[in-house]
Amino acid sequence: MKKFFVLLCVLVLSVGLAVADDIGLTVGLEFGVGNITKADDGDWEPYLMPSIAYDTAFFDGALAFSTGLDYTFDFTPNFKELDQSLGFDISLNYALSLGSASTLSFYLANRTDVQVSPRSDEDNNITGYFTPGIRFGQKTGIGTIYARFRAPIDYLRTDKNADNRVRLRSRLGWNSNFGLGLWAQVKSTLVPASDLYQGVDANISYDADAFHFDVTAYLGKELSDGISIEPYFEYYFGNFTFYIDCSFDGIAANSGGITISPCIGVTFSF
């Protein structure tokens, strides 16, 4: 298995470096450790994830298409067991100009995950959700103000006996003319309606030349579970992007420790 993984990485990177620039293809590799603090007496959850993605646009950028594959290797602390899963993403976004300052965008996306090994007869080995969305943006003298609504719809869940859900993500945001961005989002569940409100999250970001930085904070319905904070940093160098991501879960929770899950990664675009 190790030889197969190394060969896969070499082949993907070799193909990427051999072709011409600016064709919309990106390859990446990410390594992370879930629960590195071993909160609630849990174990480390290390993983390795190679990925490949393709992005393109049509009609002067009005129609954007993207698709991607990622393959995750989850290791146990003794590194003797290997869980493997395949993820597939595809999305389509169409932006319609309403005059010189307003834009209405329509979004369609699908995410499918396949549990490659180990497989279980008790659960679904394939899960997926489909996400339609709409966004309205208005340019002003201080930047762009926008409202976005997306509704992830489950059509396959891990638990065969679980009811499929329809969720709603309502976001209000602002992107400045100088790199600063802000947004707040309410998460809710439309089906089943008995669990309507899920929580709220907020994000602040800043872009400057070769750097991008943002922080997302999430407060769920159950205040006793605490707050989650996730800082994220990117650095661009030529066709390479280096990033660091880390989530801090359970801050100020009534019980248990803080779960810290960091990861680092690199992508190459050509």
SULURDA-V351306 format. One line per field, one symbol per residue. ss: DSSP state (H for helix, E for strand, C for the rest). psi: psi as a letter, one per 40 degrees, with the letter a starting at -180 (. if undefined). burial: 1 if it has 24 or more other ideal C-beta (glycine too) atoms within 12 Angstrom, else 0. A space follows every 50 residues. Layout:
ss->???
psi->???
burial->???
This chain:
ss->CHHHHHHHHHHHHHHHHHCCCCCCEEEEEEEEEECCCCHHHCCCEEEEEE EEEEEEEECCCCEEEEEEEEEEEEECCCCCCEEEEEEEEEEEEEEEEECC CEEEEEEEEEEEEEEEECCCCCECCEEEEEEEEEEEEEEECCEEEEEEEE EEEEEECCECCCCCCEEEEEEEEEECCCCEEEEEEEEEEEECHHHCEEEE EEEEEEEECCEEEEEEEEEECCHHHCEEEEEEEEEEECCEEEEEEEEEEE ECCCCCCCEEEEEEEEEEEC
psi->ddddddddddddddddediiifeehhiihhhihifeefiffiiigiihhi ihihiiiiffedhhhiiihihhhhiidefeihhhihihihihhhhhhgae eihhihhhihhhhhhdiiihedihehiiihhiiihhihhaeeahhihhhi ghhhehidhdeiiiihihhhhhihhiefehihiihhhihdhieefdhdai iiihihhhbeihhihhhhhidhdeeaihhhihhihhhbeihhihihhhif hfidiiahhhgiiiiiihi.
burial->00000001100110010000000011111111111110100000111111 11101000000001111111111110000000111111111111100000 00111111111110100000000010111111111111000001111111 11110100000001111111101110000011111111110000000111 11111000000111111111000001111111110000001011111111 10000001111111111111
